[in-house]
Amino acid sequence: MMTIDFISLGCSKNLVDSEMLMGLFEAAGYRVTHDSPDPQGEVVVINTCGFIADAKEESINTILEQVQRKAEGSVKRIYVMGCLSERYLADLEAEIPEVDGWFGKFNYKELLSVIGHSPLTIDHSEVAAKNVQCSMVNGKWQRHLTTPSHYAYIKISEGCDRTCAYCAIPLITGRHQSRPMEEILEEVRQLVKRGVVEFQLIAQELTYYGTDIYGRQRIAELVEQMADIQGVRWIRLHYAYPTHFPWELARVMREKKNVCRYLDVALQHISDNVLARMRRNVSKQETIEFIERLRREVPGLHLRTTLMVGFPGETEADFQELIEFTKWARFERMGAFAYSEEEGTWSALHYQDDVPEDVKQRRLDKLMRVQQNISAELEAQKIGTVLPVVVDRLEGPYYVGRSEFCSPEVDPEVLIAADKAEMTIGEMYDVKITGSEEFDVYGEVV
C-alpha cells in the first residue's frame, strides 16, 4: 500500500481541499499522512499558498526542502497543487523542474490518475468545473479529517466578486462560486455521523453565499438549516463583509443557541481616505453603524476582524484614526498585518508602495500594543463567569479548550489544570473562569 505524505500550507480553505483529496486517495487504497514531522512516503503532495509574500516564500521553501529529500533518495516523487501553482504555473515549472507534476487550485483531483490507477468511480456530476468540494465515491462522502475529531471546517463557496485593491485572491480563485445548499447540508450530516459536532463555516466572502446560483443571499437560511441538524453543537462564521450584510443572519445568530455569537469580518481600515484607495466600497460612518447594529442585534457578540497598516497613501493622520477606531470598537478578537504589494492587483498597478517598511512595522507594533491592552481588559472581565468549553487537547500541565467565542488556531484558549480535573478530548464542560492573561484565560470545571 503506497503512502502519500500531504503537506498543507496557508488557510483553512486550503486544508479542506487537502482533506478532500486525502479522502479520495484513502478510498482508492492508499495510505495517507498529513504534515508528518518525519515523512516516510514514496510521494509527497504539497498544497501551497500564494496569497502574500510571506506565504509564497514558505511555499517555495517547502517545495525546495522536498526537492532536497528527493535528491537524497528519501522521496521518489513530488507533486505541487494549490494557489501558488495556480498563479505561477509556467514560472514554477521552469524554475523547479525536479517537481514531478504541478496542479492548480481546481484540477488537483487529476492527481488520482497521475499517481496511480484508481479502481473507483469518482462522481463529479453535480459539481461545477471549479467547485472543488464534492468528493463522492460509490455514493459515500470522502474526506480525511486532519483536525481533532470533534470539529471540522466547511467551505461553502470558492472565489470572490469583490475588487479590493490589495487582494490577489480573485486573481487566483476567480469569481464567487457557491456550493449547492443541499450538498453542504449532506456533508454536515455525514460528518455528524462520524462524531463531528462543531463546524467552522468558511468562505472568502461568507455573506455573498447563494447570489450566484440562487439569485439572492441565502447564508441565513443555510446556517439556520445547519443549526436544525441533530448533533450540531456549534456553528461559527468566518469571513463576512460589512457592506450588503444580510441582517437575517443576525436573527439566526441571536435565536439559534448552537450558532456561536461570533463573527469574523475583515474591516481592514477606518479612514475614508484609505478605504477609498482600497476600493472597499464602505465608509467610516457605515462601518461604525454596522458594528453598532451588530452588537445591538446579537447581544454578547464576539467580533473578530483584521486590520491593515501601511497601505499606499496611508498618512500618520490616517493611522491615528485607525488607532482611535480600535480603541472605540474594542474588538474581542483582532489581527493586523502590514501591506505587502502583490503583483497584478489594483494597488500594484496603480499605486506606489510609498510607506517605508520601518514605518509599516512601527505602526503595526503600535496597533497591536493597543489591541493587546484591550484584549487583556476584555478577557479579565470573564473572571467569575461560567462558560461551556470544549476540550481540544492535553498539553503539558493543562487541558486546552475553547468557548464559543474562540475559533481553533487563531483565538485565545481556556486552560484548565490537568491535576484538578479528568477531562475527555472533544467533550464539553461548564468551566468557571478563574484568571486571565492578555489573551488566554484559566478556569476550573464546575
BATOR-44078 format. One record per residue (C-alpha): residue in one letter; x, y, z; residue number from 1. Coordinates in Angstrom, 2 decimals. Layout:
residues N
> code_c1_c2_c3_pos
> A_X_Y_Z_NUM
...
END
This chain:
residues 446
> code_c1_c2_c3_pos
> M_0.00_0.00_0.00_1
> M_1.70_3.21_-1.18_2
> T_1.98_6.01_1.38_3
> I_1.39_9.60_0.28_4
> D_2.55_12.41_2.56_5
> F_0.48_15.57_2.36_6
> I_1.78_18.97_3.41_7
> S_-0.91_21.65_3.59_8
> L_0.07_25.33_3.76_9
> G_-1.98_28.51_4.08_10
> C_-5.57_28.93_5.18_11
> S_-8.28_26.56_6.34_12
> K_-9.83_26.66_2.85_13
> N_-6.66_25.03_1.56_14
> L_-6.84_22.49_4.37_15
> V_-10.33_21.44_3.25_16
> D_-9.00_20.80_-0.27_17
> S_-6.21_18.66_1.16_18
> E_-8.66_16.69_3.31_19
> M_-10.93_16.02_0.33_20
> L_-8.04_14.75_-1.80_21
> M_-6.67_12.65_1.06_22
> G_-10.09_11.05_1.46_23
> L_-10.19_10.15_-2.22_24
> F_-6.74_8.57_-2.05_25
> E_-7.74_6.55_1.01_26
> A_-10.85_5.35_-0.79_27
> A_-8.63_4.28_-3.68_28
> G_-6.50_2.15_-1.36_29
> Y_-3.60_4.42_-0.48_30
> R_-2.22_5.25_2.95_31
> V_-2.01_9.00_3.67_32
> T_-0.31_11.13_6.29_33
> H_-0.65_14.86_6.92_34
> D_2.09_17.30_7.96_35
> S_4.16_14.44_9.32_36
> P_7.30_15.57_11.17_37
> D_9.13_12.65_9.55_38
> P_7.58_11.85_6.15_39
> Q_8.10_8.24_5.10_40
> G_6.00_8.03_1.95_41
> E_7.15_7.47_-1.60_42
> V_5.15_10.50_-2.75_43
> V_4.82_14.00_-1.29_44
> V_1.92_16.28_-2.21_45
> I_2.33_19.95_-1.23_46
> N_-0.76_22.17_-1.14_47
> T_0.61_25.70_-1.48_48
> C_-0.50_29.22_-0.56_49
> G_0.12_32.20_-2.83_50
> F_-1.70_34.98_-1.01_51
> I_1.07_37.28_0.26_52
> A_4.87_37.39_0.10_53
> D_5.49_35.50_3.36_54
> A_3.10_32.72_2.36_55
> K_4.69_32.40_-1.08_56
> E_8.13_32.23_0.48_57
> E_7.01_29.48_2.86_58
> S_5.56_27.51_-0.04_59
> I_8.72_27.81_-2.14_60
> N_10.94_26.82_0.79_61
> T_8.76_23.79_1.50_62
> I_8.99_22.68_-2.13_63
> L_12.77_23.09_-2.13_64
> E_13.07_21.08_1.10_65
> Q_11.25_18.19_-0.54_66
> V_13.37_18.56_-3.70_67
> Q_16.42_18.09_-1.48_68
> R_14.86_14.99_0.08_69
> K_14.24_13.65_-3.42_70
> A_17.88_14.24_-4.32_71
> E_18.88_12.30_-1.20_72
> G_16.58_9.43_-2.12_73
> S_14.13_9.93_0.77_74
> V_11.19_10.54_-1.55_75
> K_10.55_9.36_-5.11_76
> R_8.02_11.84_-6.45_77
> I_6.86_15.36_-5.59_78
> Y_3.59_16.95_-6.67_79
> V_2.52_20.52_-6.01_80
> M_-1.02_21.91_-6.00_81
> G_-2.91_24.93_-4.73_82
> C_-2.83_28.69_-5.01_83
> L_0.87_29.21_-5.74_84
> S_0.92_26.82_-8.67_85
> E_-2.45_28.12_-9.90_86
> R_-0.96_31.60_-10.19_87
> Y_2.64_30.94_-11.22_88
> L_2.50_27.61_-13.04_89
> A_4.76_28.43_-16.02_90
> D_7.42_30.12_-13.87_91
> L_7.47_27.29_-11.34_92
> E_7.74_24.57_-13.97_93
> A_10.74_26.35_-15.44_94
> E_12.45_27.16_-12.14_95
> I_11.92_23.86_-10.27_96
> P_11.97_21.04_-12.83_97
> E_12.59_18.46_-10.09_98
> V_8.88_18.56_-9.22_99
> D_7.09_15.69_-10.97_100
> G_3.78_17.44_-11.51_101
> W_2.11_20.82_-10.97_102
> F_-1.60_21.23_-10.31_103
> G_-3.60_24.35_-9.65_104
> K_-6.42_25.25_-7.32_105
> F_-9.13_23.36_-9.18_106
> N_-7.66_20.43_-11.13_107
> Y_-5.87_18.66_-8.28_108
> K_-8.14_15.62_-8.38_109
> E_-6.29_14.64_-11.55_110
> L_-3.56_13.50_-9.16_111
> L_-5.59_10.33_-8.63_112
> S_-4.91_9.15_-12.15_113
> V_-1.40_10.63_-12.35_114
> I_-0.05_8.98_-9.20_115
> G_-1.64_5.63_-9.87_116
> H_-4.66_3.90_-11.34_117
> S_-7.79_4.26_-9.23_118
> P_-10.37_1.46_-9.48_119
> L_-13.10_3.72_-8.10_120
> T_-15.59_5.83_-9.96_121
> I_-15.44_9.46_-8.86_122
> D_-18.80_11.21_-9.29_123
> H_-18.42_14.92_-10.05_124
> S_-21.70_15.22_-11.92_125
> E_-23.29_17.70_-9.53_126
> V_-20.25_19.91_-9.20_127
> A_-19.33_22.90_-11.34_128
> A_-15.96_22.69_-13.09_129
> K_-14.24_24.84_-10.49_130
> N_-16.24_23.72_-7.44_131
> V_-13.77_21.54_-5.56_132
> Q_-15.84_20.40_-2.60_133
> C_-17.79_17.36_-3.72_134
> S_-15.87_14.10_-3.30_135
> M_-18.30_11.20_-3.68_136
> V_-17.08_7.63_-4.16_137
> N_-19.64_4.85_-4.56_138
> G_-22.26_7.09_-3.00_139
> K_-20.19_7.93_0.07_140
> W_-18.62_11.24_1.03_141
> Q_-14.83_11.04_1.21_142
> R_-12.85_13.30_3.49_143
> H_-9.86_12.62_5.72_144
> L_-10.16_14.94_8.72_145
> T_-6.86_16.36_9.91_146
> T_-8.48_18.35_12.72_147
> P_-9.41_16.86_16.09_148
> S_-12.35_14.53_15.52_149
> H_-14.92_16.84_17.12_150
> Y_-14.62_19.80_14.73_151
> A_-14.27_20.43_11.01_152
> Y_-14.15_23.26_8.51_153
> I_-16.96_23.56_5.97_154
> K_-16.14_25.52_2.83_155
> I_-19.40_26.86_1.42_156
> S_-18.04_28.73_-1.60_157
> E_-14.92_29.47_-3.60_158
> G_-13.64_32.68_-5.14_159
> C_-14.71_36.29_-4.65_160
> D_-16.51_39.00_-6.64_161
> R_-15.08_41.87_-4.58_162
> T_-12.43_44.08_-6.14_163
> C_-10.38_45.19_-3.14_164
> A_-7.26_46.92_-4.42_165
> Y_-4.71_44.90_-2.44_166
> C_-6.15_41.40_-2.78_167
> A_-4.84_38.72_-5.13_168
> I_-7.47_36.12_-4.21_169
> P_-9.79_36.83_-7.19_170
> L_-6.76_36.54_-9.48_171
> I_-6.16_33.04_-8.12_172
> T_-9.62_31.65_-7.44_173
> G_-11.81_33.60_-9.85_174
> R_-15.35_34.76_-9.22_175
> H_-17.55_33.70_-6.33_176
> Q_-19.00_30.19_-6.69_177
> S_-21.42_28.89_-4.10_178
> R_-21.86_25.21_-3.37_179
> P_-25.44_23.90_-3.60_180
> M_-27.13_24.14_-0.21_181
> E_-28.25_20.52_-0.03_182
> E_-24.70_19.36_-0.82_183
> I_-23.37_21.34_2.15_184
> L_-26.11_20.10_4.47_185
> E_-25.47_16.49_3.42_186
> E_-21.77_16.91_4.15_187
> V_-22.62_18.19_7.62_188
> R_-24.98_15.27_8.25_189
> Q_-22.30_12.76_7.26_190
> L_-19.68_14.46_9.41_191
> V_-22.07_14.41_12.39_192
> K_-22.38_10.65_11.93_193
> R_-18.57_10.50_12.24_194
> G_-18.64_12.37_15.55_195
> V_-18.07_15.95_14.40_196
> V_-20.13_18.36_16.50_197
> E_-18.51_21.75_15.80_198
> F_-18.42_23.38_12.38_199
> Q_-16.41_26.38_11.21_200
> L_-18.13_27.83_8.14_201
> I_-15.52_29.36_5.84_202
> A_-15.50_31.24_2.55_203
> Q_-13.67_34.15_1.05_204
> E_-16.95_36.08_1.31_205
> L_-19.42_34.21_3.52_206
> T_-22.34_36.64_3.29_207
> Y_-22.37_36.53_-0.53_208
> Y_-23.39_32.88_-0.39_209
> G_-26.16_31.92_-2.81_210
> T_-26.19_35.01_-5.00_211
> D_-24.65_33.24_-7.98_212
> I_-26.78_30.08_-8.02_213
> Y_-29.97_31.24_-6.29_214
> G_-30.05_34.92_-7.24_215
> R_-30.06_36.10_-3.64_216
> Q_-28.13_35.84_-0.38_217
> R_-29.06_32.59_1.38_218
> I_-26.44_32.40_4.12_219
> A_-29.01_32.91_6.88_220
> E_-31.15_30.08_5.52_221
> L_-28.13_27.79_5.21_222
> V_-26.98_28.46_8.78_223
> E_-30.50_28.01_10.15_224
> Q_-30.90_24.65_8.43_225
> M_-27.48_23.56_9.64_226
> A_-28.44_24.53_13.18_227
> D_-31.51_22.28_12.95_228
> I_-29.44_19.17_12.16_229
> Q_-29.44_16.94_15.22_230
> G_-25.95_16.64_16.69_231
> V_-24.65_20.03_15.57_232
> R_-23.38_21.66_18.74_233
> W_-21.63_24.77_17.46_234
> I_-21.54_26.70_14.18_235
> R_-19.01_29.51_13.84_236
> L_-18.90_32.03_10.98_237
> H_-15.78_33.27_9.21_238
> Y_-15.02_35.94_6.63_239
> A_-18.04_38.19_6.23_240
> Y_-18.07_41.62_4.58_241
> P_-19.50_44.84_6.06_242
> T_-21.46_46.03_3.00_243
> H_-24.78_44.44_1.99_244
> F_-24.73_42.38_5.17_245
> P_-27.77_40.02_5.31_246
> W_-29.32_41.09_8.61_247
> E_-31.49_37.99_8.73_248
> L_-28.25_36.24_9.69_249
> A_-28.12_38.33_12.88_250
> R_-31.56_36.98_13.80_251
> V_-30.37_33.41_13.28_252
> M_-27.29_34.06_15.43_253
> R_-29.47_35.52_18.14_254
> E_-32.16_32.82_18.13_255
> K_-30.25_29.61_17.45_256
> K_-28.36_28.56_20.56_257
> N_-25.89_26.41_18.62_258
> V_-24.87_29.29_16.34_259
> C_-21.95_30.90_18.14_260
> R_-22.10_34.58_19.00_261
> Y_-19.01_35.08_16.90_262
> L_-18.45_36.74_13.56_263
> D_-15.25_37.25_11.57_264
> V_-15.39_40.42_9.46_265
> A_-12.18_41.79_7.95_266
> L_-12.59_45.59_8.09_267
> Q_-9.02_46.48_7.00_268
> H_-9.16_50.21_7.89_269
> I_-11.39_53.07_9.03_270
> S_-10.03_56.19_7.35_271
> D_-12.24_57.23_4.44_272
> N_-9.11_58.16_2.52_273
> V_-7.61_54.68_2.88_274
> L_-10.91_52.82_2.44_275
> A_-11.49_54.60_-0.85_276
> R_-7.98_53.81_-2.09_277
> M_-8.51_50.20_-1.02_278
> R_-11.72_50.10_-3.09_279
> R_-13.63_48.73_-0.13_280
> N_-16.93_50.38_-1.10_281
> V_-17.68_51.29_2.51_282
> S_-17.21_54.47_4.54_283
> K_-16.10_55.14_8.09_284
> Q_-19.61_56.06_9.17_285
> E_-21.11_52.97_7.54_286
> T_-18.54_50.80_9.30_287
> I_-19.35_52.32_12.69_288
> E_-23.09_51.90_12.12_289
> F_-22.50_48.30_11.04_290
> I_-20.65_47.47_14.26_291
> E_-23.20_49.24_16.44_292
> R_-26.09_47.38_14.82_293
> L_-24.34_44.03_15.05_294
> R_-23.77_44.45_18.77_295
> R_-27.39_45.54_19.28_296
> E_-28.87_42.65_17.33_297
> V_-26.56_39.92_18.69_298
> P_-26.04_40.57_22.41_299
> G_-22.75_39.18_23.67_300
> L_-21.28_39.01_20.17_301
> H_-17.53_38.49_19.90_302
> L_-16.34_40.28_16.79_303
> R_-13.13_39.24_15.06_304
> T_-11.52_41.48_12.50_305
> T_-8.29_42.05_10.59_306
> L_-6.74_45.48_10.05_307
> M_-4.03_46.61_7.65_308
> V_-1.37_49.28_8.13_309
> G_0.94_50.87_5.61_310
> F_-1.38_50.78_2.60_311
> P_-0.14_53.14_-0.17_312
> G_-1.04_56.70_0.72_313
> E_-1.73_55.99_4.41_314
> T_-0.71_59.10_6.34_315
> E_0.09_59.46_10.02_316
> A_-3.34_61.07_10.40_317
> D_-4.98_58.04_8.74_318
> F_-3.09_55.71_11.04_319
> Q_-4.03_57.69_14.14_320
> E_-7.65_57.46_13.01_321
> L_-7.24_53.69_12.90_322
> I_-5.80_53.70_16.43_323
> E_-8.72_55.73_17.79_324
> F_-11.20_53.48_15.99_325
> T_-9.61_50.37_17.52_326
> K_-9.89_51.92_20.97_327
> W_-13.54_52.72_20.33_328
> A_-14.52_49.37_18.78_329
> R_-12.78_47.24_21.43_330
> F_-12.71_44.17_19.22_331
> E_-12.80_40.94_21.18_332
> R_-10.53_39.36_18.58_333
> M_-8.24_41.26_16.21_334
> G_-5.30_40.54_13.94_335
> A_-3.27_43.02_11.91_336
> F_-0.64_42.98_9.20_337
> A_1.43_45.38_7.15_338
> Y_0.62_45.94_3.50_339
> S_2.50_43.73_1.06_340
> E_2.36_44.62_-2.61_341
> E_1.10_41.73_-4.75_342
> E_1.76_41.80_-8.47_343
> G_-1.28_42.08_-10.68_344
> T_-3.50_43.67_-8.03_345
> W_-5.10_47.10_-8.49_346
> S_-2.83_48.70_-5.92_347
> A_0.31_47.25_-7.51_348
> L_-0.74_48.56_-10.91_349
> H_-1.95_52.00_-9.82_350
> Y_-0.18_52.99_-6.58_351
> Q_3.36_53.40_-5.42_352
> D_4.22_51.39_-2.31_353
> D_5.21_54.64_-0.61_354
> V_5.10_53.81_3.11_355
> P_8.61_52.78_4.22_356
> E_8.96_49.30_5.72_357
> D_10.20_50.63_9.07_358
> V_7.14_52.91_9.28_359
> K_4.84_49.98_8.48_360
> Q_6.44_47.94_11.27_361
> R_6.24_50.80_13.77_362
> R_2.56_51.30_13.01_363
> L_1.85_47.58_13.21_364
> D_3.61_47.29_16.58_365
> K_1.70_50.25_17.99_366
> L_-1.65_48.95_16.77_367
> M_-1.07_45.53_18.28_368
> R_0.01_47.05_21.62_369
> V_-3.31_48.88_21.73_370
> Q_-5.20_45.68_20.95_371
> Q_-3.16_43.72_23.47_372
> N_-4.34_46.02_26.25_373
> I_-7.94_45.84_25.05_374
> S_-7.81_42.06_24.91_375
> A_-6.37_41.87_28.43_376
> E_-9.21_44.03_29.76_377
> L_-11.92_42.08_27.95_378
> E_-10.58_38.68_28.99_379
> A_-10.29_39.84_32.60_380
> Q_-13.99_40.67_32.55_381
> K_-14.71_36.96_32.07_382
> I_-13.30_36.09_35.51_383
> G_-16.08_34.67_37.65_384
> T_-18.28_33.70_34.72_385
> V_-19.10_30.12_33.74_386
> L_-18.68_29.19_30.08_387
> P_-19.32_25.98_28.15_388
> V_-15.87_24.86_26.99_389
> V_-14.89_22.12_24.54_390
> V_-11.57_20.37_25.20_391
> D_-9.24_20.21_22.19_392
> R_-6.12_18.60_23.66_393
> L_-3.93_17.88_26.67_394
> E_-0.77_19.98_26.54_395
> G_1.75_19.87_29.37_396
> P_0.02_20.55_32.68_397
> Y_-3.19_21.86_31.06_398
> Y_-6.22_20.72_29.21_399
> V_-6.64_23.25_26.42_400
> G_-10.17_24.18_25.43_401
> R_-12.27_26.84_23.76_402
> S_-15.53_28.61_24.43_403
> E_-18.00_29.54_21.69_404
> F_-16.05_32.79_21.37_405
> C_-12.84_31.07_20.29_406
> S_-12.13_29.66_16.85_407
> P_-9.42_26.97_16.54_408
> E_-5.83_28.00_15.82_409
> V_-6.39_31.77_15.80_410
> D_-8.13_32.74_19.05_411
> P_-7.43_32.73_22.80_412
> E_-7.84_29.44_24.64_413
> V_-9.12_28.24_28.00_414
> L_-6.53_26.46_30.15_415
> I_-7.68_24.00_32.85_416
> A_-5.14_22.43_35.20_417
> A_-4.91_18.72_34.39_418
> D_-4.17_17.78_38.00_419
> K_-7.52_19.19_39.12_420
> A_-9.83_17.51_36.62_421
> E_-10.03_14.47_34.38_422
> M_-11.43_15.56_31.04_423
> T_-12.17_13.90_27.70_424
> I_-10.99_15.38_24.41_425
> G_-13.94_16.61_22.38_426
> E_-16.33_16.77_25.31_427
> M_-17.90_19.97_26.62_428
> Y_-17.74_21.12_30.23_429
> D_-19.00_24.07_32.23_430
> V_-15.86_25.94_33.24_431
> K_-15.62_28.81_35.70_432
> I_-13.04_31.37_34.60_433
> T_-10.61_31.99_37.45_434
> G_-7.84_34.04_35.87_435
> S_-6.69_35.67_32.66_436
> E_-3.72_36.89_30.69_437
> E_-3.56_39.22_27.71_438
> F_-5.24_36.62_25.53_439
> D_-5.80_33.25_27.23_440
> V_-7.90_32.58_30.32_441
> Y_-7.71_29.97_33.09_442
> G_-10.58_28.03_34.53_443
> E_-11.78_25.10_36.57_444
> V_-14.57_22.62_35.92_445
> V_-17.76_23.42_37.78_446
END
